[in-house]
Amino acid sequence: MAQTLNVAMLGASGRMGRSIVPLVLAAEDLALTGALAAPGDRAVGQDAGVFAGAAPAAVPITNDAAQALSGAQVAIDFTLPAASLAHARLCRQLGCALVIGTTGHEPAQRAELEQVAREMPIVLAPNMSLGVNELFRLAELAARALDADYEAALFEAHHRHKVDAPSGTALGLARAVAKGRGVALDDVAQYARHGQAGPRERGRIGFSVLRGGDIVGDHRLIFAGPGEQVELAHHAQDRSGFARGALVAARWVVGRPPGLYSMMDVLGL
């Protein structure tokens, strides 16, 4: 019988935390050993399972990261960029592998995560969904086959509470397009068009963003070419696909050599 893997949920009171905790509790090969929420969060002190709408887990949600990580072999982080960095440093000290689904990291924060990952294994992914990560691969292949006469544009929609824009998934798709075309995203990204913007510059990758209601996550990548357009899309009906992917990553990363991995590594893509 496979050994049980001890898991800490960082961001247990959030939408993703409340989706992941029940799956950890239901898995025969996983054990929830810690749950973290921010200081002042109403979830602090409550049972992590009950708060997530599942059976009691006998794991109280704490605002002490060291306490939440005690005994964990892997932590799953869906918090905020700065918090995820602090958690990565603490995981390095404790010898705990880390899966980060948090998005919105600035370049300096990403660079620091790369530095920490020289001493521990970290999976960092803008989207844990297995379907979305297949879409990343398809986006790269399409961009490689369709030249710049096929203008690439991304549309993404999320709930009104999401703070970063474009989404990490949209940026991941754009990076896949840029990689397929052999360019750097920073050189071709166009994040807004307003007023007399003039004709679209050839080779640009455009973005459109919607925030509203309780939309879980919609992403569309369009290649608009002469006389036709090609569209790749992913529509999340709920958060279960992201949660399942996070657990796939958590199982995979434990015991890996130090490094900053992606879901493409996890899935062998």
N, C-alpha and C positions, 0 to 999 in steps of 0.2 A: 504494500500500500504506500502511495506517495506521501511524503512528509507534509504536514500542514504548514502553510506559509502564513506568517504573522504580518498583518497589514494595518497600517495607520492611515486614517482618512483625514487629510488636512483641508479644511474647508467643509466640514461635515454638515453645516447648516445651510449651505448654498444649494442651488438647484442640482448641480452635478453630484455634490456630496449626498444629497437625499436620494439620488438615483443609484449611486454606487453602493452605499451601505447595505441595502437589502440584498443585493447580489452577492456581496461578500458573505453575509450571514447565511445565505442559501447554498453557498458553494462548499462541498465536502472537503476541498483541499485548501481552503482559506479560513483564517480566523481573524476577526477584528479585535485588535489589541489596544487601539487608541483612536481618539477622535478629537479634532481641534476646531475651535471657532474663535473669532476675534474677541478681544476683551470688550465687554459691554453687550455682546450678542445675547439675545434672549434664550438661545439654545444652551448656553453654558450651564452645566449642572444637570442637564436632562440626559436621560438614557438615549444613546445614539440610535438604537434601533427604533424605539418608540417615536423619537422625533422625526425619523424618516418614514414613519407610517408602517413599520414592520414589527416583528416580535421583539420583546426586550432583548438587548444585547449584553446587559450587565457591564456596559462600558459607558461611563459618564463622559459627556462632552466637556472638555477642559479648554481654558485659554492659555495653558502652559504648554508650549511646543515640546519641551524636553519630556514632560510627563506623557504627552500623546505619543511620542516616538519611543518611549521606553519599551524594550522588548520587541520592537518591530523589525522585520527583515526588509520590508519595502514600505515606502510611503507614497501615497497618491495625493498630489497637490492640485487643488482647484481653488486658488485664493486670489491674490493680487500680485503683480510683478515683483514689487519690493519684498513682500512677504515670502514669495517663493525663493528669492535669493537667500534670505535669512534661513529658511528651512533647508536649503541645499547645503549651506555651511554647517548647520547643525547635524544633518544627516552624514556629512563627511566625518565629523567628529565621532559619531556614534556607529559608523560602519553600516549604515542603512542605505540600501538602494533607493532610487527616487524616480517616480514618474510624474512629469509636470504637464498638466493640461492647461494651465494658466496661459492666457495670451496677453499681448500688449507690451511685451518687453521692449525697452529702448535698446539701441545698439550697444551702449555701454553695459547694460544689464545682461544682454546676451553674451557679450565678451566675458563677463565675470562668471557666468554659468559655464562657459567653455573652460575657463581656468579651473573652476572647482571640479569639473568632470575629468580633469587629468588625474584625479586621485580617487574617483568613485564612478560607478555607472549611473548615468542619468538618461532617461528617455524624455525628450522634449518634443511635443507634437502640438501643432495648432488645432488639430482635430483628431480624436482617437477613433472615430468611426472607421470600420473596415471598408465600407463603401466609399467614403470620401478619399481614403488613401489609395484605393484603386483609381479613383477619379484623378488624383494627382498624376498618376502614371499615364493615364489616357491623355491628360492635358499636355504633358510633355511630348508624347508621340504625335498628337495632332499638330502641335506647334512646329514640330520638326518637318512634318509633311506639307503643311500649308504655309506658304511664304507670307511676307509682310503685306501683300495685296489683300490678305484676309486679316482685317483689323480685329484685334483681340480686345474684348470688353468683358468686364465682370460685373454682375449684379448680385448683391447679397442683402438679405433681410433677417433681422433678429428682433427679439422682444425689446420693449422700450427701456429696460434696465441695463442693457449691455452698454458698457462705457467706452470701449475701444472701437475705432472705425478707421479703415475697413477691418473686417473681422480677420482673425488669424488664418482662418480657412481661405478667405479670399486672397490674402497675401500669399499663402502657400500655393494656391492655384496659379497666381501671377508669376511666382518664382519658377514654377514648373514650365510655364509658357516661355519665360525668359531663358531658362536652361535649354529648352528645345530649340530655341532660335540662336543660342550662343551669345547672349547679351546679358548684361547686368540689369536687374530690375530697377535699381536706382536711376539708371540712365534712360529708361523708357516709360516709367510709371507716370500716369496723369491722373491725379486723385480728384480733380474737380474741373468742371467747365462752367463758366458763369459769364453772362454778359456777351460782349462782342469778342468771343474767344478765337474767331477765325477758323479756317479749315483745320481739320484734324491732321496732325503731323504723321506722316507715314511711319509705321513701326511702333507707335505708342500703344501702351496697354492701359485702357481706361477702367475707371471704377465708378459704380453707382451704389449708394447705401440707403437702406430704409430701416428705420427704427420705429416700432410701434406694436401695441397690443402684447400678445403672449407668443409671438412667432418663435418657434424653437430654433429654426435655422434653415434658410433656403439659399442656395448658391447656383448661379447660372454663368457658364463661360460661353461666350458667343464669338465665333470667328465669322465676321461679316465680309464676304468676298464678292467679286464681280458676278452678279447673277444668281448668287446662292448664299446661304449661311449655314454654318454647322454649329450645333448647340450641345453642350454637355451640362448636365444638371444633377443636383442632389437635393432632395427635400426630406428633411428630418421630421417624422411624425411625432416623435417624442425623444427623450434623452437616453433611452435604453441602448441604442446602438453605440453612443459615445461611451456609456458606462461599461458595456461588454468589452469594447476595445481597450479601455483603461485596464481592465483586469487581465486581458491578454498580454498587455505590455508589462504589467506588474509581475506576472508569472515568468515572463521572458527575461527580464532585466536582472533578476537575482542571480548572483554568481558570475555575471559577465565581467570582463576586464573593464578598467576605467575607460570612460569615453562618453561623448555626448551623442546619443543615438536618436534616430527618428522612428516613426511608425513604419517607414519604408524598410528600415533595418529589421524591425520586429517581424514584419510580414514577409521578409525575404524578397522584396521588390527592388 
